[in-house]
Amino acid sequence: MNKDHQGKFLMFSAAIKEDGTLLESKGISFSRDEQYVVETTQFEDYNGKAKIYLNDYANPIRRNIELNIPLQ
C-alpha cells in the first residue's frame, strides 16, 4: 500500500479454506521503502482454493471486487 495510506497496517484479516475451515497464519512481516509499505503474510501450506479477507484497502472505484490471485 502507499505509505501515505492512513488505514490499518494488518491488511489480511483471515483466510478460509474451501471446506470453511480457517487457514492458519504462520507469520506477518512489514517492510517500507520511500513510497510503499509492504505486508507479507505467510499461511500454512495448503493445496486448494481459499478466500483471503482484507481488513482495509483503499477502493477508489467504491465497488466490491473479487480477484483470482495465483499464489507462489
C-alpha positions as CSV (number, residue, x, y, z in Angstrom):
1,M,0.0,0.0,0.0
2,N,1.1,3.6,-0.5
3,K,3.0,4.7,2.6
4,D,0.6,7.7,3.0
5,H,-2.5,5.4,3.3
6,Q,-3.9,6.1,6.8
7,G,-5.7,2.7,7.1
8,K,-4.9,-0.3,9.3
9,F,-1.5,-2.0,8.9
10,L,-2.8,-5.5,9.1
11,M,-4.4,-5.9,5.7
12,F,-5.3,-9.6,5.8
13,S,-7.8,-10.4,8.4
14,A,-8.4,-14.1,7.7
15,A,-8.1,-16.9,5.1
16,I,-10.7,-19.6,4.8
17,K,-10.2,-22.9,3.0
18,E,-12.9,-24.1,0.6
19,D,-14.2,-26.5,3.2
20,G,-14.9,-23.5,5.5
21,T,-12.1,-24.0,8.0
22,L,-9.6,-21.4,8.9
23,L,-6.2,-21.3,7.1
24,E,-3.7,-20.7,9.9
25,S,-1.4,-17.7,9.7
26,K,2.3,-18.6,10.2
27,G,3.7,-15.1,10.4
28,I,3.4,-11.5,9.2
29,S,6.2,-9.1,8.3
30,F,6.3,-5.5,7.1
31,S,8.8,-3.5,5.1
32,R,8.9,0.1,3.9
33,D,10.6,2.0,1.2
34,E,10.3,5.6,0.1
35,Q,6.9,5.0,-1.5
36,Y,5.2,1.9,-0.1
37,V,4.6,-0.2,3.0
38,V,4.6,-4.0,2.1
39,E,2.9,-6.6,4.2
40,T,3.8,-10.2,3.7
41,T,1.6,-12.8,5.4
42,Q,2.6,-16.4,5.3
43,F,-0.2,-19.0,5.7
44,E,0.1,-22.7,6.4
45,D,0.8,-25.0,3.4
46,Y,-2.4,-25.7,1.6
47,N,-3.1,-27.1,-1.8
48,G,-6.6,-25.9,-2.6
49,K,-8.8,-22.9,-3.0
50,A,-9.1,-20.3,-0.3
51,K,-10.6,-16.9,0.3
52,I,-8.4,-14.3,1.8
53,Y,-10.2,-11.4,3.5
54,L,-8.8,-7.9,3.7
55,N,-9.2,-5.7,6.7
56,D,-8.8,-2.4,4.9
57,Y,-8.0,-1.3,1.4
58,A,-8.3,2.0,-0.4
59,N,-11.0,1.4,-3.0
60,P,-11.3,4.3,-5.4
61,I,-14.0,2.7,-7.5
62,R,-16.3,2.2,-4.5
63,R,-17.5,-1.3,-5.6
64,N,-16.8,-4.8,-4.2
65,I,-14.5,-6.8,-6.4
66,E,-13.1,-10.3,-6.5
67,L,-9.7,-11.2,-7.9
68,N,-8.2,-14.6,-8.6
69,I,-4.6,-14.3,-7.5
70,P,-2.1,-17.1,-8.3
71,L,-0.1,-17.9,-5.3
72,Q,3.6,-18.8,-5.2
